[in-house]
Amino acid sequence: MRGRTSEAGARDLREFLAGAFQLPADLNSPAEETAPDNDLSAPGSSHSEDFTPTAAPTLDPDLIPATPQTPTSMASPSRDSDLRRTFPAFAPRPSAGSADDGSGDSADEAPRFAETWWGNAWVTALEEGALDPKRLLRGRSYAEKGHVDAITVTPGLVLAYVKGSRARPYRVQVRLRTLADADWERFLDAAADRPGDIAALLDKEMPKSLAECGVPLLPGPGDLAPQCSCPDSGHPCKHAAALCYQTARLLDADPFVLLLLRGRGERPLLDALSRRNAARAARAAQEQEPAPLPGVRATDVLAAQGERRLPPLPLPLPIPPHPEQPPVYPAAPGGPDPFALDQLATDAAARAHALLSTGRDPVGDLTLWQDAVRLAAARPGSGLTVTTRALYASLAKATGRSTAELARAVAAWRQGGIEGLAVLEDPWDPPAGRFDRARPLLLAADLPAFRPWHNHLTHPHGHVQLRLGRDGLWYAYESEPGDEDWWPRGTPDLDPVGALTGLGAPGDV
């Protein structure tokens, strides 16, 4: 009993699977979708009998598998990139005598499908490589009726779903050989020589001179390789022909689609042309000889003078003893700060005078911080007035320092210029000699033993300090005892005792 039950169950399962994969009867007609297009026989012919559907067995509705989802479009704009573009389906347009009416007219007698010469060149390649004009007529009719869904273009490939009379559309692809790197190099060279052609491309025009530059951009007969999921083995079937016709409309709208099919996207292509043009311009600029200067050469003038000698040039004017004061700039609402203008003009005059008299600019090698200290130190006066405070605040902000740091640096600059600023900020280890002889000299002047550290000698009470500069001068500093708040004082001197003289008597120190 168990064996017969298993055999009956296996038979039911085979019958169920045999019926589950049969297409519904209403989708197996008309015959023009299921039979090849070269089989135009009546429904009673032997070929149409091959597609007679087999009735499916009656099954429990709960056991019938779900109908697979029918693909409706290949559009996926979110996946588009430089080498992948998706175009929405074209709307149907009125037929121009190319409908599938069985009249037998050839595709050559139908009006032109595309609107541009390059679009019609694509159509010519399709029609001259086709084996059956009637399939072309039906494919053209499909294209005009809007049976071709969204089209995806990648290098060497055009993809789309094409609707037939069945519920499930057919997946169609048309392949075209991409260009080799050597072909692209020739194309880029030709395009770089014709800037007008690139401008036409950007205006969605394909110049014939660019398409005929020795690189096979447009396909010829037999270059298009269609493939369709329908059972028709024609070359091409009407679904592939419909996709080819719609691709011609894409080329009408944007000739860069043809370049993408041949292997290069619009943006990489334009970038390569830009780099090539820039390299060519640079080479041309290097190879170009300098243009002759206007005027007459001095040698020609002297030769024309013959033996006549020209008078000597006048002597240069004497150098002014000092830079002049700039004029006073009036204040104006919303205008520049007159104090700042005065500072800049005075500084520029001083630098120009130094350059004229010595042949060098003393400010040219200064850092931003050193130049800011120099400008602040040039402000006359020892106190901080309102304008001086504004200057200090502006310079300190520009250099990332505080006004207190700037004020201390100004005191060092006024003490010894850029060397004085270096003594303030850069401790160093002096070699044996002058630094070692300083302590005995201080003891001989009835001063206590100063504590050494790097180039510093500090009074044991911590209120006076001497610093040896790299220029060999001693710089005196003062601070509150134990505060380590050292400020430059006095005048630098070669003698350490002399540097302390300006701070008071030796007994006071």
C-alpha positions in Angstrom: 0.0 0.0 0.0 2.8 2.4 0.9 4.6 1.7 -2.4 1.5 2.4 -4.5 0.9 5.7 -2.5 4.5 6.8 -3.2 4.1 6.0 -6.9 0.8 7.9 -7.1 2.4 10.9 -5.3 5.4 11.0 -7.7 3.0 10.9 -10.7 1.0 13.8 -9.3 4.2 15.8 -8.7 5.4 15.2 -12.3 2.0 16.3 -13.7 2.1 19.4 -11.5 5.6 20.4 -12.6 4.7 19.7 -16.2 1.8 22.1 -16.1 3.4 24.7 -13.8 5.9 25.8 -16.5 3.4 26.0 -19.4 2.6 29.6 -20.5 -1.0 30.5 -20.3 -3.0 29.8 -23.5 -3.8 33.5 -24.1 -0.1 34.4 -24.2 0.8 31.9 -26.9 -0.9 33.9 -29.6 -0.7 35.5 -32.1 1.7 33.5 -34.0 3.8 36.5 -35.1 5.3 36.7 -31.6 6.1 33.0 -31.1 7.2 32.0 -34.6 10.2 33.3 -36.5 9.4 36.2 -38.9 10.5 34.3 -41.9 7.6 31.9 -41.2 4.7 34.0 -42.4 2.4 31.0 -42.9 -1.3 30.9 -41.9 -2.2 29.7 -38.4 -2.9 26.2 -39.8 0.7 25.7 -41.1 3.0 23.1 -39.7 5.2 25.6 -38.0 2.3 27.1 -35.9 1.4 23.6 -34.7 4.8 23.4 -32.9 3.6 26.0 -30.5 0.2 24.3 -29.5 -0.1 24.7 -25.8 -0.5 21.7 -23.5 -3.5 21.9 -21.2 -2.4 22.1 -17.6 -3.9 19.7 -15.1 -6.5 21.0 -12.6 -4.7 21.7 -9.3 -5.5 23.1 -6.0 -5.2 26.9 -6.3 -3.1 27.0 -3.1 -0.6 24.8 -4.8 -0.2 26.9 -8.0 3.1 28.8 -7.8 3.1 32.5 -7.8 3.5 34.2 -11.2 7.1 35.5 -11.5 7.4 39.3 -11.7 7.6 40.5 -15.2 10.5 42.9 -15.9 9.2 46.2 -17.2 12.3 48.4 -17.6 16.1 48.4 -17.6 16.1 52.0 -16.3 18.3 52.4 -13.3 19.5 56.1 -13.3 21.0 55.7 -9.8 23.7 53.4 -11.3 24.7 55.9 -14.1 28.3 57.0 -14.3 30.7 58.3 -16.9 30.6 54.9 -18.6 26.9 54.1 -18.1 23.9 56.2 -19.2 20.2 55.4 -19.0 17.7 57.1 -21.2 13.9 57.1 -20.7 11.7 55.5 -23.3 10.7 57.6 -26.3 7.1 58.5 -26.7 5.2 57.0 -29.7 5.3 59.0 -32.8 3.1 58.9 -35.9 4.0 56.3 -38.4 5.2 57.4 -41.8 4.2 54.5 -43.9 6.5 52.0 -42.2 3.8 50.2 -40.2 3.6 46.5 -40.3 0.7 46.4 -42.7 1.9 43.5 -44.9 2.3 45.7 -47.9 5.7 44.3 -48.6 7.4 47.7 -48.9 11.2 47.6 -48.3 12.9 49.6 -45.6 14.8 51.6 -48.3 11.5 53.0 -49.6 10.3 54.2 -46.2 11.0 57.8 -45.2 14.2 58.5 -43.2 13.8 57.4 -39.6 16.5 59.6 -38.0 16.7 63.4 -38.2 20.5 63.8 -38.5 23.1 62.5 -40.9 24.9 60.5 -38.3 21.6 59.0 -37.0 20.7 57.9 -40.5 24.2 56.5 -41.0 23.4 54.3 -38.0 20.1 53.3 -39.6 21.9 52.6 -42.9 24.3 50.2 -41.2 21.3 48.4 -39.6 19.4 48.1 -42.9 22.3 47.1 -45.1 23.3 44.4 -42.6 19.8 43.0 -42.2 18.8 39.7 -43.9 15.0 40.3 -44.0 13.5 43.7 -44.9 10.1 42.6 -43.5 11.6 42.2 -40.0 13.0 45.8 -40.3 9.5 47.1 -41.2 8.0 45.5 -38.1 10.9 46.6 -35.9 10.5 50.2 -37.2 6.8 50.0 -36.5 7.6 48.8 -32.9 9.9 51.7 -32.4 7.4 54.3 -33.7 4.7 52.8 -31.5 6.9 53.2 -28.4 7.4 49.4 -27.7 11.0 50.0 -26.6 11.4 50.8 -22.9 14.2 52.7 -21.2 17.6 52.2 -23.0 20.9 51.7 -21.1 24.2 52.4 -23.0 27.6 51.2 -21.9 30.8 50.8 -23.8 30.1 48.4 -26.7 26.5 47.6 -25.6 22.9 48.9 -25.9 20.3 47.2 -23.6 16.5 47.6 -23.4 13.3 45.6 -22.9 11.0 45.6 -26.0 7.3 44.9 -25.6 5.6 42.4 -27.9 2.2 40.9 -27.8 3.2 38.7 -24.9 2.8 40.0 -21.3 6.5 39.6 -20.6 8.8 41.9 -22.7 11.9 40.6 -24.5 15.4 41.4 -23.3 17.3 42.9 -26.3 21.0 43.9 -26.6 23.0 45.2 -29.5 26.8 45.0 -29.4 29.3 47.2 -31.2 33.0 46.9 -31.1 34.8 49.5 -28.9 37.8 51.4 -30.3 41.3 50.4 -29.4 43.6 52.9 -27.5 45.5 53.6 -30.7 42.2 54.6 -32.4 41.4 56.9 -29.5 44.8 58.5 -29.7 44.2 59.3 -33.4 40.7 60.6 -32.6 42.0 62.9 -29.9 44.8 64.2 -32.1 42.3 65.0 -34.8 39.9 66.6 -32.4 42.6 68.7 -30.8 43.4 70.1 -34.3 39.8 71.1 -34.8 38.5 73.2 -31.9 35.4 74.0 -34.0 34.5 70.4 -34.1 34.7 70.1 -30.3 32.4 73.1 -30.0 30.0 71.5 -32.4 30.0 68.3 -30.3 29.2 70.3 -27.2 26.2 71.7 -29.2 25.1 68.1 -29.9 26.3 68.1 -33.5 28.6 65.5 -35.1 30.9 67.2 -37.7 31.5 65.0 -40.7 35.2 65.9 -40.6 35.5 64.5 -37.1 33.6 61.3 -38.0 35.8 60.8 -41.1 39.1 61.4 -39.4 40.4 57.9 -40.0 38.8 56.4 -36.9 35.7 54.2 -37.5 33.2 56.0 -35.3 30.0 55.1 -37.2 29.2 51.4 -37.7 29.2 49.8 -41.1 27.0 46.9 -42.5 27.5 43.9 -40.3 29.1 45.8 -37.3 25.9 45.7 -35.2 25.5 42.4 -33.3 22.0 42.0 -32.0 20.7 39.4 -29.5 17.2 38.9 -28.2 15.5 36.6 -25.8 12.7 35.8 -28.3 12.6 32.5 -30.3 13.2 34.3 -33.6 16.6 33.5 -35.1 16.5 36.3 -37.7 19.3 38.8 -38.1 18.0 41.0 -36.6 14.6 40.1 -35.2 12.0 42.8 -35.1 12.7 43.5 -31.4 16.4 44.1 -32.0 15.6 46.1 -35.1 13.2 48.3 -32.9 16.0 48.9 -30.4 18.4 49.8 -33.2 15.9 52.3 -34.6 15.4 53.9 -31.2 19.2 54.1 -30.7 19.3 56.2 -33.9 17.0 58.7 -32.1 19.4 58.7 -29.2 22.2 59.6 -31.5 20.1 62.4 -33.0 19.8 63.9 -29.5 23.3 63.4 -28.3 26.3 62.2 -30.5 28.3 61.5 -27.3 26.2 58.4 -27.1 28.1 57.1 -30.1 31.4 57.9 -28.4 30.2 56.1 -25.3 29.3 53.0 -27.4 32.8 53.1 -28.8 34.3 53.1 -25.3 34.8 56.6 -23.9 32.4 58.7 -21.8 31.8 62.4 -22.3 33.6 63.7 -19.2 36.7 61.6 -19.5 36.9 62.4 -23.2 36.6 66.2 -22.7 39.2 65.9 -19.8 41.6 64.1 -22.1 41.1 66.8 -24.8 41.7 69.6 -22.3 44.9 68.0 -21.1 46.1 67.5 -24.7 45.3 71.1 -25.6 47.1 72.4 -22.6 50.2 70.3 -23.4 50.1 71.5 -27.0 49.9 75.2 -25.9 52.8 74.7 -23.5 55.0 73.2 -26.2 54.0 75.9 -28.7 54.9 78.6 -26.1 58.3 77.0 -25.5 59.0 76.7 -29.2 57.8 80.2 -30.1 60.6 82.7 -30.5 60.2 85.9 -28.5 58.7 88.7 -30.4 61.0 91.5 -31.4 60.9 94.5 -29.1 59.6 97.8 -30.6 62.1 100.5 -31.2 65.6 100.8 -32.7 68.7 98.9 -31.5 71.4 101.0 -29.9 74.1 99.4 -32.1 72.2 100.6 -35.2 71.9 104.1 -33.8 75.6 104.3 -33.0 76.5 102.9 -36.4 74.5 105.6 -38.1 76.2 108.3 -36.0 79.5 107.4 -37.6 82.5 109.1 -36.0 80.4 111.6 -34.0 80.6 111.0 -30.3 77.6 111.3 -28.1 77.8 113.6 -25.0 78.3 111.8 -21.7 75.3 111.0 -19.5 74.7 113.5 -16.7 75.8 112.6 -13.2 73.1 111.0 -11.0 71.4 113.2 -8.5 72.9 113.2 -4.9 71.3 110.9 -2.4 69.1 112.8 0.1 70.6 112.9 3.6 67.5 111.4 5.1 64.0 110.2 4.0 61.4 112.9 3.8 58.2 113.0 5.9 55.1 111.9 4.0 52.1 114.3 3.8 49.4 114.2 6.4 46.4 112.1 5.4 43.0 113.4 6.4 40.5 111.1 8.1 37.4 110.3 6.1 34.3 108.4 7.2 34.7 104.8 5.9 38.2 105.5 4.6 41.5 104.0 5.6 43.0 104.8 9.0 45.2 107.9 8.5 47.6 106.7 11.3 48.1 103.4 9.5 48.7 105.2 6.2 51.2 107.4 7.8 53.0 104.4 9.3 53.1 102.6 5.9 54.3 105.7 4.0 57.0 106.5 6.5 58.3 103.0 6.5 58.3 102.8 2.7 60.3 106.0 2.5 62.9 104.8 5.0 63.3 101.5 3.2 63.6 103.3 -0.2 66.3 105.6 1.2 68.2 102.7 2.6 68.0 100.8 -0.7 69.2 103.9 -2.6 72.1 104.7 -0.3 73.3 101.2 0.5 72.0 99.0 -2.3 70.2 96.6 0.0 66.8 96.5 1.8 67.3 95.9 5.5 63.8 94.6 5.9 63.7 92.1 3.0 65.0 89.2 5.0 62.9 89.7 8.2 60.2 87.2 9.3 56.6 88.3 9.9 57.2 88.5 13.6 60.5 90.4 13.3 58.9 92.9 10.9 55.9 93.4 13.2 58.3 94.2 16.1 60.3 96.6 13.9 57.1 98.5 12.9 56.0 98.7 16.5 59.4 99.9 17.7 59.4 102.6 15.0 56.5 104.3 16.7 57.9 107.2 18.7 57.3 107.6 22.4 57.7 105.4 25.4 54.1 105.1 26.6 51.2 103.3 25.1 48.8 105.9 23.7 45.4 105.1 22.2 46.8 104.9 18.7 49.8 103.0 19.8 47.6 100.5 21.6 45.6 100.0 18.5 48.8 99.4 16.5 50.1 96.9 19.0 46.8 95.1 19.1 46.6 94.9 15.3 50.3 93.6 14.9 49.9 91.2 17.8 46.8 89.7 16.2 48.4 89.4 12.8 51.4 87.5 14.3 49.5 85.3 16.8 51.2 86.9 19.8 49.9 88.9 22.8 50.4 92.6 23.2 52.6 92.0 26.3 55.0 89.8 24.2 55.0 92.5 21.5 55.9 95.2 24.1 58.8 93.2 25.5 60.1 92.4 22.0 59.9 96.1 21.1 62.0 96.9 24.2 64.6 94.4 23.0 64.5 95.8 19.4 65.1 99.3 20.7 67.9 98.0 22.8 69.8 96.3 20.0 67.8 95.9 16.8 67.4 92.4 15.4 70.4 91.2 17.5 68.6 92.5 20.6 65.5 90.5 19.7 67.5 87.4 19.2 69.1 87.8 22.6 65.6 88.1 24.1 64.2 85.0 22.4 67.1 82.6 21.6 69.3 81.3 24.4 72.5 79.7 23.2 75.7 78.1 24.5 78.7 80.4 23.9 82.2 79.0 23.4 84.9 79.3 26.1 86.5 82.7 26.2 84.6 86.0 26.5 81.8 84.4 28.5 84.2 82.7 31.0 86.2 85.9 31.5 83.1 87.9 32.4 82.6 86.5 35.9 86.2 87.5 37.1 85.6 91.0 35.7 82.4 91.3 37.7 84.0 90.1 40.9 86.8 92.6 40.3 84.2 95.4 40.2 83.0 94.4 43.7 80.0 92.6 42.3 78.8 89.2 43.7 79.3 85.9 41.8 76.7 85.8 39.0 75.1 82.4 38.2 75.7 81.1 34.7 73.1 79.5 32.4 73.7 79.2 28.7 74.6 82.7 27.6 73.0 84.3 30.8 74.7 85.5 33.9 72.2 86.2 36.7 72.7 88.2 39.9 72.3 86.0 43.0 69.5 88.3 44.2 67.7 87.6 40.9 67.0 91.2 39.9 69.8 91.8 37.4 70.9 89.7 34.4 73.5 89.9 31.7 73.1 88.1 28.3 75.8 87.6 25.8 74.7 88.1 22.2 76.1 86.4 19.2 77.5 89.8 18.1 79.8 89.8 21.2 77.9 92.5 23.1 76.5 92.2 26.6 72.8 93.1 27.1 71.5 94.0 30.5 68.1 92.8 31.8 66.1 93.7 35.0 63.3 91.9 36.9 61.6 92.0 40.2 63.6 89.7 42.6 62.4 86.1 42.2 59.9 87.0 39.5 61.8 85.9 36.3 60.0 88.7 34.4 63.1 90.0 32.5 63.0 93.2 30.5 65.8 94.7 28.4 67.5 97.7 30.1 70.4 100.0 29.2 72.7 99.9 26.2 74.7 96.9 25.0 78.4 97.0 25.7 81.5 94.9 25.0 82.3 95.1 28.8 79.9 93.3 31.1 80.5 95.9 33.8 79.9 98.7 31.3 76.6 97.1 30.3 75.5 97.3 34.0 76.7 100.9 34.3 73.5 102.4 33.0 71.5 100.5 35.7 73.1 102.3 38.6 76.3 102.3 40.6 78.0 98.9 41.3 76.9 99.2 44.9 73.3 99.6 43.8 73.5 96.5 41.6 
